[in-house]
Amino acid sequence: DYLFDQRRVDTTYEQILLSGFLTGDLFELPAGPVGAVFGAEWRKDKISTNPTDQTSNGLFFGFFADQGANGSKVIRELYGELNIPLIAGKPLVEELNLEVAGRLTDEEFYGTNYTYSIKAGWRPVSALLLRMTYGTSFRAPNLRENFLGGLSGFNGVFDPCAVPNAAFNATGGGYDPSLDTRDSTILANCVREGRDPTTVGIDNQGLNTLQTPSVEITSGGSLDIDPETSRSLTAGFSFEETFGDGWDVALGMTYFDIKLKDSIVEPSAQFIVNDCFTRDDGQRSPFCDRLSYDTASTSRFLISDVFAGFINLNSE
């Protein structure tokens, strides 16, 4: 029983979706009918995980602990879209169309939000289409990002505060500052976090230094992360024409301008360490609070734990 057992994780995703919409023409314009669609959706998402004790506690050598994810959420939405032909069949205006769409989302944990889009297409001649879109988006955290119970494992992480091998001489007194090529900013950041960059990594006997310790890395979901939002602008043209002898010519160009706010990311352990100790803007990284150190009397004061749970990026 001690030697042989099973590591097993059973995860079930469930989704209940009720959706309905109404579509048709509202009324007639000189350029054509105004089309519309209006709809509503109700959705319940659920995740449930049943790991064995061996899995949830990480009892097998070389395997991480996985406590699974358990939770559910309800989302309600209303949406509508109008397709409006403004002008057609006029000089320099073969077509001028406008599409307007909107969606209202009520998320159980993140309240009510709305998104919209505006699309326009102008065809001055039959071969050329000029087009433009502007829109917004909203994405609440998914089940894993909200409800991941806890996931941990071990990996080697390079510690910028540890004395480099090149600057360590076991027979000549240990740390040699004249051989240390680390940037002064890194050294200052280490001191700010209460770590001495001239001793971190050196064992108590002064025989060697270690720069890449094995670190426990933990991740987990949270209800404190914010939804992702974005706005995007695109503009461009499409040109298609057939010339003599059956030569077809097609040209196109699209310009994109997209800004994403509060994007949800799961940073790597090394990224967290680097952002804490190597940034050079004079600001203390919020990632520094995700690091713990081995402070036992026999330790090298190396990084021992990194929390790599989900977080919002400011903007991209």
C-alpha positions as CSV (number, residue, x, y, z in Angstrom):
1,D,0.0,0.0,0.0
2,Y,2.9,2.3,0.7
3,L,4.7,1.7,-2.6
4,F,1.8,1.3,-5.0
5,D,-1.1,3.6,-5.3
6,Q,-2.9,5.8,-7.8
7,R,-2.7,9.5,-8.6
8,R,-6.0,10.6,-10.1
9,V,-7.9,13.8,-10.9
10,D,-11.4,13.8,-12.2
11,T,-12.7,17.1,-13.4
12,T,-16.2,17.8,-14.7
13,Y,-17.3,20.9,-16.6
14,E,-21.0,21.5,-16.8
15,Q,-22.7,24.2,-18.8
16,I,-26.4,24.9,-19.1
17,L,-27.3,27.4,-21.8
18,L,-30.7,28.9,-22.6
19,S,-30.7,31.2,-25.7
20,G,-33.3,32.8,-27.9
21,F,-33.3,35.5,-30.6
22,L,-35.6,37.3,-32.9
23,T,-34.5,38.5,-36.3
24,G,-36.0,40.3,-39.3
25,D,-36.5,43.6,-41.1
26,L,-37.7,46.5,-39.2
27,F,-38.6,49.0,-42.0
28,E,-37.5,50.0,-45.5
29,L,-35.1,52.8,-46.4
30,P,-34.4,54.0,-49.9
31,A,-31.2,52.0,-49.9
32,G,-32.8,48.8,-48.6
33,P,-34.4,47.2,-45.5
34,V,-33.0,47.8,-42.0
35,G,-32.3,44.4,-40.6
36,A,-32.2,43.6,-36.9
37,V,-31.6,40.9,-34.4
38,F,-32.4,40.9,-30.7
39,G,-31.7,38.1,-28.3
40,A,-31.1,37.0,-24.7
41,E,-29.0,34.3,-23.1
42,W,-28.8,32.6,-19.7
43,R,-25.8,30.5,-18.9
44,K,-24.6,28.6,-15.9
45,D,-21.0,27.3,-15.8
46,K,-19.8,24.8,-13.2
47,I,-16.5,23.1,-12.5
48,S,-16.0,20.3,-10.0
49,T,-12.8,18.4,-9.3
50,N,-12.3,15.2,-7.2
51,P,-8.6,14.5,-6.7
52,T,-7.4,11.6,-4.7
53,D,-5.5,12.3,-1.4
54,Q,-2.3,11.4,-3.1
55,T,-2.9,14.1,-5.7
56,S,-4.3,16.9,-3.5
57,N,-1.4,16.5,-1.0
58,G,1.4,15.9,-3.6
59,L,2.4,12.6,-1.9
60,F,4.2,11.1,-4.9
61,F,7.8,12.0,-5.4
62,G,8.3,14.2,-8.4
63,F,4.6,15.2,-8.6
64,F,3.0,18.4,-7.6
65,A,0.0,18.9,-5.3
66,D,-3.3,19.6,-7.1
67,Q,-6.3,20.6,-5.1
68,G,-8.5,21.0,-8.2
69,A,-11.1,23.6,-8.8
70,N,-14.7,23.8,-7.6
71,G,-17.2,26.5,-8.2
72,S,-20.0,27.8,-10.4
73,K,-21.3,31.1,-11.8
74,V,-24.3,32.4,-13.7
75,I,-24.2,34.9,-16.6
76,R,-27.2,36.7,-18.1
77,E,-27.0,38.6,-21.4
78,L,-29.1,40.8,-23.7
79,Y,-27.9,41.8,-27.2
80,G,-29.1,43.5,-30.3
81,E,-27.7,44.5,-33.7
82,L,-28.9,46.7,-36.5
83,N,-27.8,46.6,-40.2
84,I,-28.6,50.0,-41.8
85,P,-28.2,50.6,-45.5
86,L,-27.7,54.4,-45.6
87,I,-27.1,55.1,-49.3
88,A,-27.0,52.9,-52.4
89,G,-26.7,53.4,-56.2
90,K,-25.5,57.1,-56.1
91,P,-22.5,58.7,-57.8
92,L,-19.4,57.8,-55.7
93,V,-21.6,55.9,-53.3
94,E,-22.4,52.5,-54.7
95,E,-23.0,51.4,-51.1
96,L,-22.8,53.0,-47.6
97,N,-23.7,50.6,-44.8
98,L,-23.7,51.0,-41.0
99,E,-23.9,48.2,-38.5
100,V,-24.5,48.9,-34.8
101,A,-24.4,46.2,-32.1
102,G,-24.5,46.1,-28.3
103,R,-24.5,43.5,-25.5
104,L,-25.4,43.8,-21.9
105,T,-23.8,41.3,-19.6
106,D,-24.7,40.6,-16.0
107,E,-22.0,38.3,-14.4
108,E,-22.7,36.8,-10.9
109,F,-19.4,38.0,-9.4
110,Y,-18.6,41.0,-11.6
111,G,-21.9,42.9,-11.9
112,T,-23.3,44.5,-15.1
113,N,-21.2,45.5,-18.0
114,Y,-21.8,46.4,-21.6
115,T,-20.0,46.2,-24.9
116,Y,-20.7,47.7,-28.3
117,S,-19.4,47.8,-31.8
118,I,-19.8,50.2,-34.8
119,K,-19.0,49.0,-38.4
120,A,-19.1,51.1,-41.5
121,G,-18.5,50.2,-45.1
122,W,-18.3,52.7,-48.1
123,R,-18.1,51.4,-51.6
124,P,-17.5,54.5,-53.9
125,V,-17.2,52.2,-56.9
126,S,-18.0,48.5,-57.2
127,A,-14.3,47.4,-57.1
128,L,-13.3,49.4,-54.0
129,L,-14.6,49.0,-50.4
130,L,-13.4,51.3,-47.6
131,R,-14.2,49.9,-44.1
132,M,-13.9,50.8,-40.5
133,T,-14.8,49.2,-37.2
134,Y,-14.7,50.3,-33.6
135,G,-15.7,48.1,-30.7
136,T,-15.2,47.1,-27.1
137,S,-15.0,43.8,-25.3
138,F,-15.5,42.3,-21.8
139,R,-14.3,39.0,-20.4
140,A,-14.9,38.0,-16.8
141,P,-12.4,35.5,-15.3
142,N,-13.2,31.9,-16.3
143,L,-13.9,29.1,-13.8
144,R,-10.2,28.1,-13.4
145,E,-9.1,31.7,-12.9
146,N,-11.7,32.1,-10.2
147,F,-11.9,28.7,-8.5
148,L,-8.5,26.9,-8.9
149,G,-8.1,25.6,-5.3
150,G,-4.3,25.3,-5.3
151,L,-1.6,23.9,-7.5
152,S,2.0,23.6,-6.4
153,G,5.2,22.1,-7.6
154,F,8.9,22.6,-7.6
155,N,11.3,24.1,-10.2
156,G,14.7,25.7,-10.4
157,V,14.6,29.5,-10.3
158,F,17.6,31.8,-10.9
159,D,18.1,34.1,-7.9
160,P,19.7,37.4,-8.9
161,C,20.6,38.1,-5.3
162,A,22.7,35.0,-4.9
163,V,26.5,35.4,-5.2
164,P,27.6,34.4,-8.7
165,N,30.0,31.5,-9.1
166,A,32.4,33.9,-10.9
167,A,32.5,36.2,-7.9
168,F,33.1,33.4,-5.4
169,N,36.4,32.0,-4.3
170,A,36.2,29.2,-1.7
171,T,39.9,29.4,-1.0
172,G,40.3,33.1,-1.1
173,G,37.8,34.4,1.4
174,G,34.5,33.8,-0.4
175,Y,32.9,36.7,-2.1
176,D,35.1,38.9,-4.3
177,P,33.4,42.1,-5.3
178,S,35.9,42.9,-8.0
179,L,34.6,39.8,-9.9
180,D,30.9,40.6,-9.5
181,T,29.4,41.8,-12.8
182,R,25.9,42.3,-11.5
183,D,24.3,45.6,-12.2
184,S,24.2,48.0,-9.2
185,T,20.4,48.3,-9.6
186,I,20.1,44.6,-8.8
187,L,22.3,44.8,-5.8
188,A,20.3,47.8,-4.5
189,N,17.0,46.0,-5.1
190,C,18.3,43.0,-3.1
191,V,19.2,45.2,-0.2
192,R,15.8,46.9,-0.3
193,E,14.2,43.4,0.2
194,G,16.5,42.8,3.2
195,R,18.8,40.4,1.4
196,D,22.6,40.8,1.4
197,P,23.8,40.2,-2.2
198,T,27.3,39.5,-0.9
199,T,26.3,36.5,1.2
200,V,23.0,35.1,-0.2
201,G,23.6,31.6,-1.7
202,I,26.8,30.9,0.2
203,D,26.6,27.9,2.5
204,N,27.6,28.1,6.2
205,Q,30.9,26.5,5.5
206,G,31.8,29.0,2.8
207,L,32.6,26.2,0.4
208,N,30.2,27.0,-2.5
209,T,27.4,29.3,-3.7
210,L,24.1,28.4,-5.2
211,Q,22.3,30.6,-7.7
212,T,19.5,28.3,-8.9
213,P,17.7,26.8,-5.9
214,S,14.7,24.5,-6.2
215,V,11.7,26.6,-5.3
216,E,8.1,25.6,-4.4
217,I,5.8,27.4,-6.9
218,T,2.1,27.8,-5.9
219,S,-0.8,29.0,-8.0
220,G,-4.5,29.4,-7.3
221,G,-7.7,31.1,-8.4
222,S,-9.2,34.3,-6.9
223,L,-12.3,36.4,-6.9
224,D,-10.2,39.5,-6.5
225,I,-9.0,39.7,-10.1
226,D,-10.8,42.1,-12.4
227,P,-12.4,41.3,-15.8
228,E,-10.5,42.0,-19.0
229,T,-11.8,44.9,-21.1
230,S,-10.6,46.2,-24.5
231,R,-11.3,48.7,-27.2
232,S,-10.2,48.2,-30.8
233,L,-10.2,50.3,-33.9
234,T,-9.6,48.8,-37.4
235,A,-9.7,50.6,-40.8
236,G,-8.7,49.5,-44.3
237,F,-9.7,48.8,-47.8
238,S,-10.3,46.0,-50.2
239,F,-9.9,46.3,-54.0
240,E,-10.9,43.6,-56.5
241,E,-11.1,44.0,-60.2
242,T,-10.8,42.0,-63.4
243,F,-8.8,43.4,-66.2
244,G,-8.3,42.3,-69.8
245,D,-7.5,38.7,-70.7
246,G,-9.0,37.5,-67.4
247,W,-6.4,39.0,-65.0
248,D,-7.8,39.3,-61.5
249,V,-6.3,41.8,-59.1
250,A,-7.0,41.8,-55.4
251,L,-5.4,44.3,-52.9
252,G,-6.2,44.9,-49.3
253,M,-4.8,46.7,-46.2
254,T,-6.0,46.8,-42.6
255,Y,-4.8,49.0,-39.8
256,F,-5.3,47.7,-36.2
257,D,-5.2,49.7,-33.0
258,I,-6.1,47.5,-30.0
259,K,-5.8,48.2,-26.3
260,L,-6.4,45.6,-23.7
261,K,-6.8,46.5,-20.0
262,D,-6.5,44.3,-17.0
263,S,-5.6,41.2,-19.0
264,I,-5.6,38.1,-16.8
265,V,-2.2,36.4,-16.8
266,E,-0.5,33.6,-14.8
267,P,3.1,34.8,-14.5
268,S,5.9,32.4,-14.4
269,A,8.0,32.1,-11.2
270,Q,11.1,33.5,-13.0
271,F,9.2,36.5,-14.3
272,I,8.1,37.3,-10.8
273,V,11.7,37.1,-9.5
274,N,13.1,39.1,-12.3
275,D,10.4,41.8,-12.0
276,C,11.2,42.2,-8.3
277,F,15.0,42.3,-8.5
278,T,16.0,43.5,-12.0
279,R,13.6,46.4,-12.7
280,D,15.4,49.7,-13.0
281,D,12.7,52.3,-12.8
282,G,13.2,52.9,-9.1
283,Q,9.8,51.4,-8.2
284,R,9.2,48.4,-6.0
285,S,7.5,45.7,-7.9
286,P,4.2,44.4,-6.5
287,F,5.5,40.9,-7.4
288,C,8.0,41.2,-4.5
289,D,5.2,40.4,-2.1
290,R,4.8,37.0,-3.8
291,L,8.2,35.8,-2.7
292,S,9.2,34.0,0.5
293,Y,12.7,33.1,1.7
294,D,14.4,30.3,3.6
295,T,15.3,32.1,6.8
296,A,16.5,29.1,8.9
297,S,19.8,29.4,10.6
298,T,21.4,26.9,8.3
299,S,20.0,28.4,5.1
300,R,21.6,30.5,2.3
301,F,18.6,32.9,2.5
302,L,17.6,31.8,-1.0
303,I,14.1,32.1,-2.4
304,S,12.0,29.2,-1.1
305,D,8.4,29.9,-2.3
306,V,6.8,31.8,-5.1
307,F,3.1,32.5,-5.4
308,A,2.3,32.5,-9.1
309,G,-1.4,33.0,-9.0
310,F,-3.5,34.9,-11.5
311,I,-3.1,38.7,-11.7
312,N,-4.2,41.6,-13.9
313,L,-1.8,43.4,-16.2
314,N,-2.4,47.1,-16.4
315,S,-2.6,47.4,-20.1
316,E,-1.3,46.0,-23.4
